[in-house]
Structure formats: C-alpha cells, structure tokens
Amino acid sequence: MDTSIFSDKAKVPDESMLREALGDLHPFWNEIADYVFGMYPKATAEWNFPGPKYGWNFRIKDKKRAIIYLLPRDKYFLAAFVFGSKATNEALTSTVNNEIKTTIESAKVYAEGRGFRIEVQNETTIKDIKTLVDIKLKY
C-alpha cells in the first residue's frame, strides 16, 4: 500500500520532518508549492489526515477545491490532481510528458473528475507539474 511516510495522526508534520523525509527532493516540493502560490496568491495550504490508511498529505486549495495534493513518501513524493473533463482534455493536448498523459488517460473517472498522481523522484517532472497546475487553475 502506498501511504504517507507520516502516519501518526497525533503528530502534524513540520518543515524539519519534511526535509528529513524527502532528502534531496525537498527543494522540489518547495518549488512546486511556491509556484502554486505564485500563480494563485490567495491559495491556502494545510496538512490533512484522511485516515491511517493514507497518512498525512499536504493540500493547497482555492476557496472551494484542491489545486494540488503533495503526498510525502520516503525520499520522494507524489503530486496529485483531480481534473474535470475540460482540464483533462487540455492536459492530453498539452506539452506534458507522454507517460503523464498515459497516467491521466488511464485514471479512473469519478463524479468530481479524474484523480491521478505523478511520482517526483527528480527534477524531470517539475516543469510538467507546473503546466498541470496552470491547467487546473484555468478550470
């Protein structure tokens, strides 16, 4: 099961815990979060604990919906999105990597949209994640 490295509900992760958990990838986590706030300064961020099965995740949202979820793992993290049909269509015709397009296409469709995750193991996916943030903010 793919769960957060932070699983103790009683202990909200802090910056030093995050830095230790992500190691060399910590700057990329910050780069993505900073980018979202740069594009949407009114965004709010919060740690969220949906349950022991998932552990802690970091959610950046506008007034009514999540823009992006950042899911901490051991020495890497996931960037997760939920896209409606317009955002999905734009993502599939965008410049993002074909592997990411395949991930989006194969994601299960729910009433609120298509939920998908992108693994961040190095800087190669950062540009694509920023593109997806831009698309999310349009719709």
CORFENFEN-V72089 format. One record per residue. N is the residue number from 1. NEAR is the number of other C-alpha atoms within 10 Angstrom. Layout:
n | near
N | NEAR
N | NEAR
This chain:
n | near
1 | 5
2 | 9
3 | 16
4 | 21
5 | 21
6 | 22
7 | 18
8 | 14
9 | 14
10 | 7
11 | 9
12 | 14
13 | 19
14 | 9
15 | 9
16 | 8
17 | 12
18 | 19
19 | 15
20 | 13
21 | 19
22 | 20
23 | 13
24 | 14
25 | 20
26 | 18
27 | 13
28 | 19
29 | 23
30 | 11
31 | 14
32 | 19
33 | 19
34 | 13
35 | 16
36 | 22
37 | 16
38 | 11
39 | 13
40 | 16
41 | 11
42 | 12
43 | 15
44 | 15
45 | 17
46 | 11
47 | 16
48 | 16
49 | 19
50 | 11
51 | 11
52 | 13
53 | 12
54 | 17
55 | 19
56 | 26
57 | 23
58 | 18
59 | 20
60 | 18
61 | 19
62 | 15
63 | 9
64 | 6
65 | 10
66 | 17
67 | 25
68 | 24
69 | 22
70 | 23
71 | 27
72 | 25
73 | 20
74 | 14
75 | 17
76 | 20
77 | 24
78 | 19
79 | 21
80 | 19
81 | 22
82 | 22
83 | 24
84 | 17
85 | 13
86 | 13
87 | 19
88 | 21
89 | 14
90 | 15
91 | 23
92 | 16
93 | 9
94 | 15
95 | 13
96 | 17
97 | 15
98 | 11
99 | 10
100 | 19
101 | 17
102 | 11
103 | 14
104 | 23
105 | 16
106 | 12
107 | 15
108 | 11
109 | 16
110 | 11
111 | 6
112 | 10
113 | 17
114 | 19
115 | 17
116 | 19
117 | 19
118 | 20
119 | 14
120 | 22
121 | 16
122 | 12
123 | 11
124 | 10
125 | 18
126 | 18
127 | 14
128 | 18
129 | 22
130 | 18
131 | 15
132 | 23
133 | 19
134 | 18
135 | 19
136 | 21
137 | 13
138 | 9
139 | 12
